Amino acid sequence: MGEKTQRSLLLLLCLSGLIHCSAALVFWTAVVEINYFVSPNKTVDQECECGFFGINSPLSSAAGVVVHSNLSPTGRTGCGTDPVYNVTTSPWIALVKRGDCDFSKKINIAKRHGASAVVVYNVDNSGNSTIRMVHSDAPDIVSIMIGNEKGMEIVNLLNTGTEVRMVISRGNPHGPWLDTYWLYFMSIAFFIVTAASVAYFLFISANRLHNLRMHRRAERKLKCEAKKAIGRLQVRTLKRDDKETTCDSYMCAVCIESYKASEVVTVLTCDHIFHKACIEPWLLEKRTCPMCKCDILKALGVDAEEKQSMAQASPQEVTVITVAGGEAMYEVPLTDPLSTDLERQQHHYDNRAFEEEPTRGQ
């Protein structure tokens, strides 16, 4: 398995862990609707997003008549072993006070009595505050918690014999990742990261364009100097009795053709001769003798520093690794600029000046 694949898997695991932790921090509100008759012709309807689903509760809707636990010491909190609810209708929703036993036990007792949902209201003197109920042993029934004030309001109606109907529905998610301030923070962070990425991309692109421009400028200057230098090379016309025309062992190393009388040849500083039409384009590109690799331009007085600056301005050569029929996957530098191993960085040519030149066409 490649390093890139390992990094991708590690990133995926981290993201899945973050998603799991974020999901555990999210909790859902519950919309509580109640309605009851105050007279044969008047109905009171109330609705509030004042409940919270238990952590293990299904996020489903439920509806029915509200039934309060009985008034025995243990019955009020729904923890007794005796009949806790006096049920005369169906479907119904159990209303029970917090305390005396855990939430799972309260919910399971109400579920055994046939409740379609369980509403737990908080302890006295707690206002309308709630907590996140954990009831891992009772996960299959809608369970919510409401504040003490709201719970006592319903209890007082039931104590007067008023029939109260309740509808529970899912509200909105809440949590650190969904809070308004967190959304603002994440939005700002996203824009900052995006802006930084774009700025970095523009910087890299501008730097690369600058290097390419400097490379072209240096190459044009070097070619101009090279043309002037090449113009100073010895040029002669071959005659019928010259050794180059009479011996088949002499041939132009560029075009691999034998010399003939009346052909124009150029004599390099290393005394090797080539067809003038062949060697001049070669020298503009390669700048060395095709046979002995002698640096012709250096011998003709072209400043070596110009060639070195051009080589430094040129982009780093890379090897592109691809899959057959696919796109480039990644790039590997041909040389390591930080390496101290000169033998690994240098090509083995006879002439050091030739090594510094980019070799195009070979």
Phi, psi and omega in degrees: 000128183288162180296324180295320178294319178298319178296321180296317179295320179296318178297320179296319179295319179297317180295319179295323176295320178295319179296318180296315179295320180295319179297325179291333181275346182276137173226155188247138173279162177237132175273122183250120176246129175233147174216146181203160179266132171258344174201164183304334184249006184228127179241137177256127176242128178231144179216135177207150174266069191243008178244165177227130177294144173294156183300324183260010183276144170296142179272063185241170177268157177209152181211152178163179177280138181280129177238122180272149175296155185291173190268010177292160184306321179264342181288326183301325180263006174070029183247358186283164177268341178282169178305121186268327185239138174258098188258128177234001182216170179207143357283160181219158181241128182279132174247120187220148182271148178288143175128166174073327178207172184285168184294324181299319181293316178302313185293319181294322177297315178295323179295322179294331177280352175103014180292144177272344177198163180232130177244117179257126175255151190287172183288168181297154177061026178250005179064224178251023177285153179224173173231170177274112182286135173247119183218065185296337180272001178220070188267355193255020180220142180297125183223127179228165176234139177235168180287165182296319182297315178294320179296316180293329176299317179289319179301316180298323177294318180293325180293337177271005179085010180279132177277123182246126176256142184230141172237126178251130177222162183285136179262237185240151176283148177222156180157172184299327181278348183247355179293151184302316181295323178294322177298317177300314182297314181295323179295315179296316179298320179298314181293324178295314180296319179297314180298319179295320179295316179296318179297318179296317179298317179296320179297314180297318180295316180296320179295320179292319177297321178297316179296320178295320179296317178295323179296315180295320180296316179294323180290320177298319179295318180294321179295322178298315178294324181293321179298318179296318181292319180297327179296344180268355179291152179290131178237134177216160179256129183289145178249167186295328183264008176291148181297332181292333181266339183267343182246127182289347180286345178268124176207157179289124182287349180274308182262353180058043177239147177288156179278147178232159179298149180075359177280146181267128180235158178246135179258120181280171180294342178267007177076006172278143181245151180212161173301136181299319181290340180270316190281329184295311174300325179298314182294327177295330181265310187267324175069012178224161178293132180296341185262313185248359180065019178294137180284096185293318183295322179295321179293334179270002174097009176288131186297124180292335180296328178295319178294321180294318179295325178293321179294323179289328181284341183285147179297154181293132179287140181227158171255126182265122180267123182231161171259141184305126179080003183243189180267168179298134182267308178202167184244141180239122179298142177291327179230151177261111183294342181267354183286144178262000180275098185293328182294329179283334184271336189255139171279146184270091174245163179290333185239123182296325181296326179292328182296329186282348183273140175293132184262102177256134176098354177268000000 
